[in-house]
Amino acid sequence: MGPAIIDRLELENIQGLVLDSNYQMNIEDAYNISQCNTVIFVDASIDAEEPFSFYKIKPASEITFTTHTMAPESVIALCKDLYDKDMEAYVMAIKGYEWEFTEGLTPGAADNFNKAYSFLLNKIEDLLK
């Protein structure tokens, strides 16, 4: 759902908003994120509350990663360690229901997506003030 949120936000042309979409976060993302004052990580989640959860995160006390992915807390910890950059960081986890590779969203996930998008658009406007 993260890439779908980015695609929709690109249509808004919001001044001052930098968008990036990856299948998985990795070490290289730390540099891009270090250029920002606030970052919001968005993705689908099996564990999220319905319709979504939104919460502030802090840098991880220990930076961990696999060869394929990093947690958002590790990415912002890497920003602090490598670039001496502190930032506000948030995670938006949108409740998903089915995880097979298919086109489109289930009706419940589509409803959650729309609610999350409306919330996120308002949050972005507040953060950019």
DARA-V302183 format. One record per backbone hydrogen bond with DSSP energy under -1.0 kcal/mol. NH is the residue of the N-H (numbers start at 0). CO is the residue of the C=O. Records with the same first field share a line. If there is no record, write none. Layout:
NH = CO / CO
//
This chain:
4 = 0
5 = 1
6 = 2
7 = 3
8 = 4
9 = 5
11 = 8
16 = 13
28 = 25
29 = 26
32 = 28
33 = 29
34 = 31
35 = 32
38 = 87
40 = 89
42 = 91
44 = 93
52 = 92
54 = 90
56 = 88
59 = 72
65 = 68
74 = 70
75 = 71
76 = 72
77 = 73
78 = 74
79 = 75
80 = 76
81 = 77
82 = 78
83 = 79
84 = 78
87 = 36
89 = 38
90 = 54
91 = 40
92 = 52
93 = 42
94 = 50
95 = 44
101 = 99
109 = 105
110 = 106
111 = 107
112 = 108
113 = 109
114 = 110
115 = 111
116 = 112
117 = 113
118 = 114
119 = 115
120 = 116
121 = 117
122 = 118
123 = 119
124 = 120
125 = 121
126 = 122
127 = 123
//
